[in-house]
Amino acid sequence: MTVPMQGPTAGRPPIEGLPREVRIHEVGARDGLQNEQATVPTEVKAEFVHRLAEAGLTTIEATSFVHPKWVPQLADAAELMPLLADLPGRYPGVRLPVLVPNERGLERALELGVREIAVFGSATESFARANLNRTVDESLAMFEPVVARAKAAGVRVRGYLSMCFGDPWEGPVPVAQVAGVARRLYEMGCDELSLGDTIGVATPGHVAALLAELTGTGTDGSGPAGGGTVPVERTAVHFHDTYGQALSNTLAALQRGVTVVDASAGGLGGCPYAKSATGNLATEDLVWMLHGLGIRTGVDLARLSATSVWMADRLGRPSPSRTVRALNRQEQQQ
């Protein structure tokens, strides 16, 4: 007989200086499913988002209003959003942001009543060309009217910045270069910036250095430093787990005041324009660590894990999340 494990917070002392609460920005339905070879039916996507909300996630990035030619897996955005219209009423506080690449994408999103969008920029020229077919300056110029129109309509705007730590074509990316582009997005009017380790090459020291440069705090999380202008409260992190560093990088960010962390249920995702990008940080692995540190998330880990098992069954493969596998194995043994 297997003795059930206690919850991850049982008997585990927290680390001093960490935030008491973290908001998880769930990206599985968008960033996760966009990388699938086969197209997931719209009804399955809708149920996936509903199950994520039921598990306690309050920010669930639903889809992307890009041209179907570029991301065919998300071509059903206009059909999906009405199937999610009941969520804010059923789960007060639930937010359903969507990615928009340009003004046309914004128009489509606004027509469907979307109240939160994201734009997706690059810290490097190579990836800006690969992903947007533009230079960094040209892509920022494209985002300016999108952000301005969204803000005028009372819509919240998030700015994603990819390749913040390494680029498959250019190699390591200088901290000052990343911070410079990030500041431009913030000054454009973005309410929140998500710093992306798109190919998963970051390590904790690199994370600390970038946050110090961007937010103006020392690498130990306290005291003034060079750079600055972007408050840490407006900063999120988005790690991929290519080299198994996503959780250690997240902890480094938490120690420097970050309270918003992107993650993908079951570890789904990658990037269709960067082939070396593997899966995102699994939301379950993140929740296990945060709860073990005594940090509140509002997420029911058991329900979330069951949701990822459910989605993995529909995708025809097991979840790569270690926590999902461990909890599922434990359940089967009881």
HELIX and SHEET records of a PDB file:
HELIX    1   1 GLY A   28  GLY A   32  3                                   5    
HELIX    2   2 LEU A   33  ASN A   35  5                                   3    
HELIX    3   3 THR A   42  GLU A   54  1                                  13    
HELIX    4   4 PRO A   72  LEU A   74  5                                   3    
HELIX    5   5 ALA A   77  LEU A   83  1                                   7    
HELIX    6   6 LEU A   87  ARG A   90  1                                   4    
HELIX    7   7 GLU A  103  GLU A  111  1                                   9    
HELIX    8   8 GLU A  125  LEU A  132  1                                   8    
HELIX    9   9 VAL A  136  ALA A  152  1                                  17    
HELIX   10  10 VAL A  175  MET A  188  1                                  14    
HELIX   11  11 PRO A  204  THR A  215  1                                  12    
HELIX   12  12 VAL A  232  ARG A  234  5                                   3    
HELIX   13  13 ALA A  246  LEU A  254  1                                   9    
HELIX   14  14 ALA A  265  GLY A  267  5                                   3    
HELIX   15  15 THR A  283  GLY A  292  1                                  10    
HELIX   16  16 LEU A  301  LEU A  315  1                                  15    
HELIX   17  17 ARG A  322  GLN A  333  1                                  12    
SHEET    1   A 9 THR A  59  ILE A  60  0                                        
SHEET    2   A 9 ARG A  23  GLU A  26  1                                        
SHEET    3   A 9 VAL A 260  ALA A 263  1                                        
SHEET    4   A 9 THR A 235  PHE A 239  1                                        
SHEET    5   A 9 GLU A 192  ASP A 197  1                                        
SHEET    6   A 9 ARG A 156  SER A 162  1                                        
SHEET    7   A 9 GLU A 116  SER A 122  1                                        
SHEET    8   A 9 VAL A  98  LEU A  99  1                                        
SHEET    9   A 9 THR A  63  SER A  64  1                                        
SHEET    1   B 2 GLY A 166  ASP A 167  0                                        
SHEET    2   B 2 GLY A 171  PRO A 172 -1                                        
END                                                                             
